[in-house]
């Protein structure tokens, strides 16, 4: 089996796997074939690699079997390739606290590994993320505008920009989600007001813009997306909380209807709905979904950061 380019990038660039390190590649039935490539790449790097398959998870955030969770704490490096995300599980957090370098790739596809966001230069992406984050430090307010009708104001005062999603995970206890390439922040609860026209993806690729009216931090009306409304209704009012603002900074990522890659596309921004406790906020919800907006103009504290999708920072 020829090892895919994305698998080599994961092992060599993103995780910097060294000879003799213990590496666990954790997968399920749906992602086993892709995980085989990462397992072989780890062996090729001289690692003491193990490929473990668990039963398919039924929902995001589900914990792995107890025996697997215990095993994870003993590893130097963990790569999690499952259909449902384990990024915010207790098992993952305990493994990173124990010193493991962890990368999660929920919903990863062959296309994404071979042609998309996983083929990017993550060292350059890391530099871009930190360069922009330095300019946005201690920012207070943010506005997003698009030519098709988006105009949303929100407060980010007292909140910190999160730079973890750079794809480089070389130090003990570091964690990243792959393919990486996003700078994001948790807005102040109740502060967002205005209109969003989601024209990139919203659970799936958008065929016509979806209008979201936002009042006092809550998406109180959504027009043109029955599946989105159904998902948000599952979590009640908290699921309609404006939970996150993110900027895609991965030039290789493409809009394919998979949020793992869509949220990283250079020239887009994304708004999260629902749970923000995973980013340091106060709203807990079983729902966290993203709407991707193309070609936005973004100002932070009245300073132009992005114009029609072109980064100015």
Residue frames as qw, qx, qy, qz and C-alpha x, y, z in Angstrom:
[[0.000, 0.887, 0.462, 0.000, 0.00, 0.00, 0.00],
 [0.376, 0.404, -0.029, 0.834, 1.36, 3.42, -0.99],
 [0.261, -0.540, -0.518, 0.610, 1.14, 5.82, 1.94],
 [0.185, 0.853, 0.400, 0.281, -1.01, 8.88, 1.13],
 [0.314, 0.466, -0.152, 0.813, 0.49, 12.37, 1.22],
 [0.446, -0.663, -0.030, -0.600, -2.02, 13.41, 3.88],
 [0.899, -0.397, -0.172, 0.063, -0.96, 10.55, 6.13],
 [0.701, 0.139, -0.176, 0.677, 2.69, 11.55, 5.83],
 [0.002, -0.592, 0.056, -0.804, 1.84, 15.18, 6.61],
 [0.697, -0.614, -0.146, -0.341, -0.15, 14.07, 9.67],
 [0.908, -0.306, -0.118, 0.260, 2.70, 11.99, 11.08],
 [0.682, 0.115, -0.032, 0.721, 5.79, 13.91, 9.97],
 [0.125, 0.463, 0.048, 0.876, 4.72, 17.57, 9.86],
 [0.482, -0.631, -0.176, -0.582, 1.75, 17.92, 12.20],
 [0.833, -0.541, -0.030, -0.115, 2.82, 15.52, 14.95],
 [0.179, 0.765, -0.594, 0.174, 6.60, 15.29, 14.36],
 [0.957, -0.252, 0.083, -0.118, 6.60, 11.60, 15.27],
 [0.045, 0.743, -0.667, 0.035, 10.06, 10.39, 16.26],
 [0.652, 0.190, -0.734, -0.008, 11.71, 7.00, 16.17],
 [0.328, -0.027, -0.827, 0.456, 10.77, 4.88, 19.18],
 [0.335, -0.062, 0.292, -0.894, 7.73, 6.96, 20.21],
 [0.191, 0.310, 0.922, -0.128, 4.51, 5.13, 21.08],
 [0.288, 0.105, -0.267, -0.914, 1.74, 6.03, 18.62],
 [0.332, 0.345, 0.845, -0.238, -1.90, 4.99, 18.85],
 [0.246, 0.003, -0.468, -0.849, -4.06, 5.30, 15.72],
 [0.277, 0.277, 0.791, -0.470, -7.65, 5.02, 16.93],
 [0.280, 0.080, -0.510, -0.810, -10.39, 4.42, 14.36],
 [0.643, 0.185, 0.549, -0.502, -13.80, 2.89, 13.64],
 [0.668, 0.283, 0.669, 0.159, -15.29, 0.83, 10.83],
 [0.453, 0.854, 0.254, -0.025, -15.94, 3.76, 8.50],
 [0.118, 0.941, -0.317, -0.020, -12.42, 5.25, 8.72],
 [0.837, -0.346, 0.386, 0.176, -10.32, 2.10, 9.06],
 [0.781, 0.437, 0.224, 0.385, -8.97, 2.21, 5.48],
 [0.188, 0.889, -0.119, 0.399, -7.76, 5.81, 5.88],
 [0.575, -0.747, 0.314, -0.119, -6.35, 5.07, 9.34],
 [0.942, 0.008, 0.200, 0.270, -4.25, 2.27, 7.83],
 [0.539, 0.683, -0.040, 0.492, -2.29, 4.90, 5.90],
 [0.220, -0.847, 0.278, -0.395, -1.53, 6.88, 9.07],
 [0.874, -0.402, 0.273, -0.010, -0.55, 3.67, 10.88],
 [0.871, 0.264, 0.126, 0.395, 1.88, 2.78, 8.09],
 [0.262, 0.818, -0.130, 0.495, 3.27, 6.33, 8.04],
 [0.526, -0.757, 0.301, -0.242, 3.94, 6.05, 11.80],
 [0.934, -0.149, 0.262, 0.194, 5.72, 2.73, 11.30],
 [0.673, 0.585, 0.049, 0.450, 7.71, 4.31, 8.46],
 [0.037, -0.870, 0.225, -0.437, 8.82, 7.04, 10.89],
 [0.439, 0.273, -0.750, 0.412, 10.20, 4.37, 13.22],
 [0.464, -0.378, 0.320, -0.734, 7.45, 4.65, 15.82],
 [0.023, 0.078, 0.975, -0.209, 6.11, 1.87, 18.02],
 [0.420, 0.005, -0.167, -0.892, 2.68, 2.15, 16.40],
 [0.185, 0.235, 0.931, -0.210, -0.60, 0.43, 17.22],
 [0.340, -0.133, -0.422, -0.830, -3.83, 0.50, 15.20],
 [0.104, 0.227, 0.860, -0.445, -6.96, 0.07, 17.32],
 [0.281, -0.283, -0.529, -0.749, -10.54, -0.11, 16.06],
 [0.191, 0.165, 0.695, -0.673, -13.51, 0.66, 18.29],
 [0.229, 0.574, 0.783, 0.067, -17.24, 0.22, 17.56],
 [0.113, 0.507, 0.318, 0.793, -18.81, 3.06, 15.60],
 [0.039, -0.218, -0.489, 0.844, -19.77, 5.93, 17.89],
 [0.103, 0.646, 0.749, 0.106, -23.43, 6.92, 17.89],
 [0.006, 0.968, 0.227, 0.108, -22.93, 10.63, 18.57],
 [0.372, 0.655, -0.296, 0.588, -20.30, 13.36, 18.81],
 [0.233, -0.625, 0.452, -0.592, -18.51, 13.47, 22.14],
 [0.943, -0.245, -0.099, -0.203, -19.17, 9.83, 23.01],
 [0.354, -0.697, 0.623, -0.034, -16.46, 8.33, 25.19],
 [0.578, 0.343, -0.726, -0.146, -14.42, 5.35, 23.94],
 [0.862, -0.303, -0.408, -0.009, -14.42, 2.04, 25.86],
 [0.523, -0.833, 0.178, -0.039, -12.86, 2.40, 29.30],
 [0.852, -0.201, 0.289, 0.387, -9.96, 0.11, 28.41],
 [0.558, 0.560, 0.209, 0.576, -9.10, 2.29, 25.41],
 [0.137, -0.938, -0.006, -0.317, -9.34, 5.49, 27.48],
 [0.712, -0.643, 0.234, 0.158, -6.83, 4.05, 29.96],
 [0.805, 0.119, 0.311, 0.491, -4.51, 3.02, 27.16],
 [0.332, 0.836, 0.157, 0.407, -4.60, 6.51, 25.65],
 [0.355, -0.923, 0.137, -0.063, -2.98, 8.01, 28.75],
 [0.775, -0.392, 0.376, 0.323, 0.12, 5.86, 28.20],
 [0.712, 0.485, 0.322, 0.394, 0.86, 7.03, 24.65],
 [0.349, -0.324, 0.129, 0.870, 3.27, 9.65, 23.31],
 [0.217, 0.181, -0.365, -0.887, 1.09, 10.39, 20.26],
 [0.396, 0.385, 0.806, -0.212, -2.58, 9.68, 19.44],
 [0.196, 0.099, -0.461, -0.860, -4.32, 10.08, 16.10],
 [0.394, 0.332, 0.749, -0.417, -8.12, 9.74, 16.32],
 [0.225, 0.142, -0.575, -0.774, -9.84, 9.01, 13.01],
 [0.171, 0.370, 0.887, -0.215, -13.55, 8.33, 13.63],
 [0.036, 0.570, 0.585, 0.575, -16.76, 9.45, 11.96],
 [0.372, -0.872, -0.274, -0.164, -18.06, 11.14, 15.13],
 [0.241, 0.710, -0.388, 0.536, -15.77, 13.56, 16.93],
 [0.768, -0.435, -0.386, 0.270, -13.92, 12.61, 20.10],
 [0.357, 0.554, -0.174, 0.732, -12.18, 15.99, 20.28],
 [0.253, -0.545, 0.265, -0.754, -13.89, 17.13, 23.46],
 [0.842, -0.305, -0.430, -0.116, -14.20, 13.82, 25.31],
 [0.593, -0.749, 0.280, -0.097, -12.90, 13.27, 28.81],
 [0.924, -0.053, 0.245, 0.290, -10.64, 10.52, 27.44],
 [0.578, 0.620, 0.044, 0.529, -8.96, 12.91, 25.01],
 [0.150, -0.889, 0.164, -0.400, -8.51, 15.62, 27.64],
 [0.782, -0.559, 0.277, 0.006, -7.02, 13.17, 30.13],
 [0.878, 0.195, 0.170, 0.402, -4.62, 11.87, 27.48],
 [0.357, 0.752, -0.060, 0.551, -3.36, 15.38, 26.72],
 [0.445, -0.820, 0.223, -0.284, -3.02, 16.14, 30.44],
 [0.900, -0.305, 0.267, 0.160, -0.91, 12.98, 30.71],
 [0.282, -0.633, 0.473, 0.544, 1.38, 14.42, 28.02],
 [0.584, 0.280, 0.690, 0.324, 0.17, 12.83, 24.80],
 [0.122, 0.331, -0.314, -0.882, 0.22, 14.85, 21.58],
 [0.422, 0.399, 0.802, -0.138, -3.23, 14.33, 20.08],
 [0.202, 0.192, -0.405, -0.871, -4.69, 15.01, 16.63],
 [0.484, 0.369, 0.737, -0.293, -8.35, 14.30, 15.84],
 [0.111, 0.162, -0.583, -0.789, -9.71, 13.97, 12.30],
 [0.443, 0.332, 0.730, -0.401, -13.48, 13.42, 12.71],
 [0.614, 0.663, 0.325, -0.279, -15.27, 12.65, 9.45],
 [0.098, -0.614, 0.570, 0.537, -12.03, 12.66, 7.44],
 [0.849, 0.451, 0.208, -0.179, -12.35, 11.45, 3.83],
 [0.774, 0.039, 0.366, 0.516, -9.91, 10.10, 1.25],
 [0.361, 0.776, 0.243, 0.457, -10.46, 13.23, -0.83],
 [0.282, -0.949, 0.075, -0.118, -9.53, 15.49, 2.09],
 [0.742, -0.493, 0.341, 0.301, -6.36, 13.50, 2.78],
 [0.708, 0.153, 0.455, 0.517, -5.19, 13.36, -0.84],
 [0.323, 0.538, 0.371, 0.685, -6.25, 16.70, -2.32],
 [0.220, -0.861, -0.313, -0.336, -7.70, 19.05, 0.27],
 [0.282, -0.902, 0.160, -0.285, -6.81, 20.76, 3.51],
 [0.853, -0.443, 0.226, 0.162, -4.43, 18.03, 4.71],
 [0.780, 0.313, 0.147, 0.522, -1.99, 18.83, 1.88],
 [0.027, 0.970, 0.006, 0.241, -1.38, 22.39, 3.13],
 [0.500, 0.350, -0.456, 0.648, 1.84, 23.85, 4.52],
 [0.552, -0.717, -0.426, -0.023, 0.90, 23.81, 8.19],
 [0.558, -0.289, -0.158, 0.762, 4.05, 25.59, 9.27],
 [0.088, 0.224, 0.236, 0.941, 3.04, 28.57, 7.12],
 [0.422, -0.618, -0.517, -0.416, -0.55, 28.34, 8.40],
 [0.615, -0.543, -0.402, 0.407, 0.77, 28.47, 11.97],
 [0.354, -0.096, 0.005, 0.930, 2.74, 31.62, 11.13],
 [0.139, -0.415, -0.417, -0.797, -0.37, 33.22, 9.58],
 [0.532, -0.634, -0.550, -0.111, -2.56, 32.37, 12.56],
 [0.564, -0.501, -0.283, 0.592, -0.14, 33.85, 15.08],
 [0.250, 0.092, 0.175, 0.948, 0.51, 36.92, 12.92],
 [0.282, -0.532, -0.439, -0.666, -3.19, 37.75, 12.71],
 [0.610, -0.599, -0.509, 0.101, -3.81, 36.89, 16.37],
 [0.481, -0.233, -0.205, 0.820, -1.11, 39.33, 17.50],
 [0.009, 0.217, 0.226, 0.950, -2.86, 42.16, 15.65],
 [0.485, -0.495, -0.478, -0.540, -6.23, 41.28, 17.17],
 [0.468, -0.192, -0.689, 0.519, -5.09, 41.03, 20.77],
 [0.066, -0.389, -0.494, 0.775, -7.37, 42.78, 23.30],
 [0.151, -0.208, -0.495, -0.830, -9.98, 43.52, 20.63],
 [0.245, 0.161, 0.586, -0.756, -13.45, 44.50, 21.77],
 [0.617, 0.480, 0.342, -0.522, -15.94, 44.42, 18.90],
 [0.278, -0.099, 0.810, 0.506, -16.38, 42.75, 15.54],
 [0.577, 0.512, 0.174, -0.612, -18.56, 43.30, 12.48],
 [0.397, 0.014, 0.824, 0.403, -19.18, 40.99, 9.50],
 [0.480, 0.605, 0.083, -0.630, -20.68, 42.30, 6.24],
 [0.443, 0.041, 0.765, 0.466, -21.24, 40.67, 2.84],
 [0.154, 0.114, -0.385, -0.903, -22.61, 41.97, -0.45],
 [0.366, -0.282, -0.780, -0.422, -25.58, 39.58, -0.28],
 [0.484, -0.636, -0.257, -0.543, -26.89, 40.93, 3.03],
 [0.720, -0.339, -0.462, 0.392, -24.87, 39.77, 6.02],
 [0.051, 0.652, -0.227, 0.721, -24.44, 42.51, 8.63],
 [0.773, -0.496, -0.394, 0.044, -23.71, 41.22, 12.11],
 [0.009, 0.720, -0.425, 0.549, -22.24, 43.05, 15.10],
 [0.850, -0.400, -0.342, 0.033, -20.92, 41.22, 18.17],
 [0.261, -0.857, 0.386, -0.219, -18.82, 41.88, 21.24],
 [0.878, 0.113, -0.397, 0.242, -15.59, 39.99, 21.89],
 [0.074, -0.760, 0.380, -0.522, -14.46, 42.15, 24.80],
 [0.553, -0.514, 0.564, -0.333, -12.58, 40.15, 27.41],
 [0.960, 0.119, 0.245, -0.063, -12.40, 37.07, 25.20],
 [0.309, -0.596, 0.623, 0.402, -9.17, 35.58, 23.83],
 [0.688, 0.506, -0.372, -0.362, -8.49, 34.51, 20.25],
 [0.849, -0.234, 0.474, -0.022, -7.83, 30.77, 20.09],
 [0.320, 0.724, -0.543, -0.280, -4.76, 29.81, 18.07],
 [0.618, -0.271, 0.735, -0.061, -4.70, 26.05, 18.78],
 [0.800, 0.428, 0.409, -0.096, -6.00, 25.13, 15.32],
 [0.147, 0.802, -0.451, -0.362, -2.71, 25.55, 13.46],
 [0.931, 0.289, -0.195, -0.105, -2.07, 21.87, 12.76],
 [0.448, 0.502, -0.625, 0.395, 1.33, 21.85, 14.49],
 [0.793, -0.536, 0.032, -0.289, 1.33, 19.60, 17.56],
 [0.650, 0.448, -0.529, 0.314, 4.94, 19.03, 18.60],
 [0.049, -0.450, 0.614, -0.647, 4.95, 19.62, 22.36],
 [0.193, -0.186, -0.931, 0.246, 3.80, 17.31, 25.13],
 [0.072, 0.511, 0.666, -0.539, 0.12, 17.74, 25.90],
 [0.207, 0.319, -0.229, -0.896, -0.72, 19.67, 22.72],
 [0.460, 0.418, 0.776, -0.110, -3.93, 19.01, 20.80],
 [0.184, 0.344, -0.337, -0.857, -5.06, 19.89, 17.28],
 [0.678, 0.436, 0.525, -0.273, -7.94, 19.14, 14.95],
 [0.165, -0.329, 0.653, 0.662, -7.00, 18.22, 11.37],
 [0.541, 0.370, 0.073, 0.752, -7.11, 19.49, 8.71],
 [0.319, -0.638, -0.336, 0.615, -6.27, 22.66, 10.60],
 [0.302, 0.217, 0.284, 0.884, -6.17, 26.32, 9.70],
 [0.229, -0.764, -0.459, -0.391, -8.55, 28.50, 11.69],
 [0.174, 0.085, -0.443, 0.875, -8.35, 31.42, 14.11],
 [0.376, -0.573, -0.594, -0.421, -11.44, 31.76, 16.27],
 [0.011, -0.167, 0.488, -0.857, -13.00, 33.37, 19.32],
 [0.176, -0.521, -0.831, 0.091, -16.03, 32.93, 21.58],
 [0.069, -0.526, -0.144, -0.836, -18.25, 36.07, 21.39],
 [0.147, -0.038, 0.599, -0.786, -19.79, 37.52, 24.52],
 [0.011, 0.424, 0.905, 0.032, -23.10, 35.78, 25.17],
 [0.069, 0.787, 0.548, -0.276, -26.11, 37.92, 24.24],
 [0.161, -0.629, 0.146, 0.746, -24.06, 40.46, 22.28],
 [0.227, 0.021, 0.712, 0.664, -24.63, 39.44, 18.64],
 [0.389, 0.641, 0.437, -0.496, -27.21, 41.37, 16.64],
 [0.221, 0.540, -0.436, -0.685, -28.01, 41.60, 12.95],
 [0.875, 0.355, 0.090, -0.317, -28.39, 39.33, 9.94],
 [0.370, -0.396, 0.775, 0.325, -26.37, 36.44, 8.54],
 [0.792, 0.459, -0.126, -0.383, -26.65, 35.19, 4.97],
 [0.589, -0.376, 0.703, 0.129, -25.03, 31.76, 5.07],
 [0.693, 0.613, -0.154, -0.346, -23.93, 30.89, 1.53],
 [0.155, 0.557, -0.815, -0.043, -21.11, 28.36, 2.02],
 [0.524, -0.121, -0.840, -0.076, -22.33, 25.40, 4.02],
 [0.460, -0.335, 0.376, -0.731, -24.66, 24.77, 6.93],
 [0.789, -0.084, 0.573, -0.206, -24.58, 21.05, 7.84],
 [0.710, 0.258, 0.542, 0.368, -24.25, 20.52, 4.09],
 [0.266, -0.009, 0.328, 0.906, -23.26, 22.66, 1.08],
 [0.251, 0.601, 0.408, -0.640, -25.71, 25.54, 0.63],
 [0.413, 0.407, 0.650, 0.490, -27.50, 25.80, -2.72],
 [0.002, -0.758, -0.251, -0.602, -29.15, 29.15, -1.96],
 [0.123, 0.352, -0.487, 0.790, -28.28, 31.61, 0.85],
 [0.480, -0.535, -0.691, 0.077, -29.87, 30.88, 4.22],
 [0.076, -0.654, 0.085, -0.748, -31.03, 33.94, 6.15],
 [0.570, -0.374, -0.627, 0.376, -30.45, 33.97, 9.92],
 [0.154, -0.786, -0.026, -0.598, -31.84, 36.83, 11.99],
 [0.602, -0.110, -0.579, 0.538, -29.94, 37.31, 15.25],
 [0.279, -0.770, -0.041, -0.572, -31.18, 39.24, 18.27],
 [0.481, -0.696, 0.401, -0.352, -29.33, 39.55, 21.58],
 [0.159, -0.495, 0.854, -0.016, -27.06, 36.64, 20.81],
 [0.563, 0.160, 0.790, -0.183, -29.79, 34.24, 19.68],
 [0.084, 0.033, -0.708, -0.700, -30.66, 33.11, 16.14],
 [0.404, 0.252, 0.583, -0.658, -34.39, 33.79, 16.47],
 [0.738, 0.525, 0.216, -0.365, -35.37, 33.16, 12.85],
 [0.299, -0.335, 0.759, 0.472, -33.83, 30.95, 10.13],
 [0.674, 0.542, 0.124, -0.487, -35.24, 30.96, 6.61],
 [0.660, 0.594, -0.391, -0.244, -34.52, 28.31, 3.98],
 [0.322, 0.405, -0.839, 0.168, -32.92, 25.44, 5.93],
 [0.819, -0.352, -0.158, -0.424, -35.29, 22.85, 7.39],
 [0.862, -0.018, -0.434, 0.263, -32.46, 20.48, 8.39],
 [0.284, 0.318, -0.411, 0.806, -30.64, 23.25, 10.29],
 [0.476, -0.415, 0.093, -0.770, -33.82, 24.29, 12.10],
 [0.903, -0.219, -0.316, -0.191, -34.53, 20.67, 13.02],
 [0.710, 0.094, -0.471, 0.515, -31.03, 20.25, 14.47],
 [0.050, 0.346, -0.327, 0.878, -31.21, 23.50, 16.45],
 [0.654, -0.400, -0.106, -0.633, -34.66, 22.67, 17.79],
 [0.834, -0.106, -0.527, 0.124, -33.16, 19.50, 19.26],
 [0.522, -0.020, -0.461, 0.717, -31.17, 21.65, 21.68],
 [0.199, -0.821, -0.490, 0.214, -33.79, 24.28, 22.54],
 [0.066, 0.997, 0.027, 0.006, -32.95, 27.96, 22.97],
 [0.495, -0.691, 0.419, 0.318, -29.32, 27.33, 23.94],
 [0.702, 0.149, 0.559, 0.415, -28.70, 25.65, 20.57],
 [0.362, 0.824, 0.304, 0.311, -29.45, 29.00, 18.90],
 [0.408, -0.832, 0.102, 0.361, -26.74, 30.79, 20.86],
 [0.563, 0.772, -0.244, 0.167, -24.10, 32.51, 18.71],
 [0.870, -0.464, 0.075, 0.148, -21.22, 30.49, 20.09],
 [0.664, -0.287, 0.373, 0.581, -18.19, 31.16, 17.92],
 [0.457, 0.862, -0.086, -0.203, -16.65, 33.34, 15.24],
 [0.733, -0.279, 0.471, 0.403, -13.87, 31.83, 13.13],
 [0.380, 0.790, -0.295, -0.380, -11.72, 32.80, 10.15],
 [0.953, 0.146, 0.216, 0.151, -10.47, 30.15, 7.71],
 [0.044, -0.871, 0.425, 0.243, -6.74, 30.39, 6.94],
 [0.635, -0.154, 0.716, 0.248, -5.98, 27.16, 5.07],
 [0.314, 0.548, -0.352, -0.690, -5.33, 27.89, 1.34],
 [0.151, 0.141, -0.928, -0.309, -5.73, 24.22, 0.37],
 [0.244, 0.319, 0.821, -0.405, -9.08, 23.68, 2.09],
 [0.185, -0.121, -0.561, -0.798, -12.20, 23.70, -0.08],
 [0.570, 0.021, 0.323, -0.755, -15.95, 23.94, 0.47],
 [0.306, 0.096, -0.904, -0.281, -17.11, 20.34, 0.22],
 [0.692, -0.387, -0.276, -0.543, -20.02, 20.16, 2.67],
 [0.797, -0.252, -0.463, 0.296, -17.86, 18.75, 5.47],
 [0.274, -0.951, -0.019, -0.141, -17.49, 21.16, 8.39],
 [0.790, -0.421, 0.172, 0.411, -14.07, 19.75, 9.29],
 [0.544, 0.104, 0.343, 0.759, -12.68, 21.25, 6.09],
 [0.106, 0.785, 0.431, 0.431, -15.24, 23.95, 5.28],
 [0.391, -0.903, -0.145, 0.106, -14.43, 25.94, 8.43],
 [0.617, -0.459, 0.267, 0.582, -10.75, 26.20, 7.38],
 [0.569, 0.562, 0.403, 0.445, -11.26, 27.58, 3.85],
 [0.322, -0.257, 0.018, 0.911, -9.21, 30.73, 3.25],
 [0.114, -0.133, -0.348, -0.921, -11.47, 33.68, 2.47],
 [0.515, -0.508, -0.580, -0.376, -14.40, 32.47, 4.57],
 [0.177, -0.318, 0.599, -0.713, -15.64, 33.04, 8.10],
 [0.483, -0.297, -0.804, -0.178, -17.87, 30.80, 10.17],
 [0.408, -0.409, 0.293, -0.762, -20.37, 31.32, 12.94],
 [0.272, -0.047, -0.950, 0.150, -21.00, 28.58, 15.47],
 [0.576, -0.392, -0.128, -0.706, -24.41, 27.91, 16.99],
 [0.860, -0.327, -0.377, -0.107, -25.08, 26.21, 20.33],
 [0.801, -0.511, -0.101, 0.295, -22.46, 25.08, 22.82],
 [0.344, 0.817, -0.271, 0.375, -19.60, 27.48, 23.58],
 [0.700, -0.673, 0.228, -0.064, -18.41, 25.91, 26.83],
 [0.912, 0.048, 0.160, 0.375, -15.69, 24.09, 24.87],
 [0.469, 0.570, 0.009, 0.675, -14.25, 27.53, 23.99],
 [0.296, -0.046, -0.454, 0.839, -14.52, 29.02, 27.48],
 [0.326, -0.341, -0.194, -0.860, -18.09, 30.31, 27.27],
 [0.308, -0.090, 0.680, -0.660, -21.01, 29.70, 29.61],
 [0.763, 0.185, -0.016, -0.619, -23.56, 27.99, 27.33],
 [0.251, -0.198, 0.945, 0.068, -23.76, 24.21, 27.37],
 [0.735, 0.342, 0.029, -0.585, -25.76, 22.50, 24.65],
 [0.767, -0.005, 0.627, 0.135, -25.81, 19.10, 22.92],
 [0.622, 0.704, 0.292, 0.177, -25.67, 21.05, 19.65],
 [0.223, -0.712, 0.274, 0.607, -22.74, 22.80, 17.98],
 [0.668, 0.472, 0.482, 0.315, -23.05, 23.46, 14.26],
 [0.269, -0.451, 0.205, 0.826, -21.36, 25.95, 11.94],
 [0.520, 0.788, 0.326, -0.044, -22.56, 28.21, 9.16],
 [0.570, -0.169, 0.323, 0.737, -19.89, 29.15, 6.60],
 [0.266, 0.901, 0.203, -0.275, -19.98, 32.57, 4.93],
 [0.714, 0.233, 0.293, 0.591, -18.08, 33.32, 1.72],
 [0.353, 0.473, 0.164, 0.791, -16.30, 36.55, 0.73],
 [0.346, -0.832, -0.410, 0.137, -16.93, 38.49, 3.95],
 [0.228, 0.643, -0.225, 0.696, -15.69, 41.91, 4.97],
 [0.688, -0.530, -0.438, 0.230, -14.60, 41.83, 8.61],
 [0.110, 0.702, -0.264, 0.653, -13.71, 44.77, 10.83],
 [0.681, -0.420, -0.501, 0.330, -12.39, 44.43, 14.38],
 [0.320, -0.672, -0.202, 0.636, -12.54, 47.59, 16.52],
 [0.372, 0.878, 0.097, -0.285, -13.24, 49.44, 13.23],
 [0.113, -0.622, 0.664, 0.399, -9.97, 48.15, 11.71],
 [0.815, 0.381, -0.220, -0.378, -10.32, 46.30, 8.39],
 [0.563, -0.385, 0.731, 0.024, -9.19, 42.66, 8.76],
 [0.400, 0.143, 0.838, 0.341, -10.73, 41.10, 5.65],
 [0.382, 0.476, -0.037, -0.792, -12.32, 42.66, 2.55],
 [0.798, 0.354, -0.178, -0.453, -14.54, 40.46, 0.36],
 [0.998, -0.042, 0.021, 0.030, -12.65, 37.40, 1.56],
 [0.646, 0.509, -0.287, 0.492, -9.15, 38.83, 1.12],
 [0.671, -0.572, -0.280, 0.380, -7.15, 38.96, 4.33],
 [0.216, 0.865, -0.065, 0.448, -5.78, 42.42, 5.17],
 [0.610, -0.769, 0.184, -0.061, -4.31, 41.74, 8.60]]
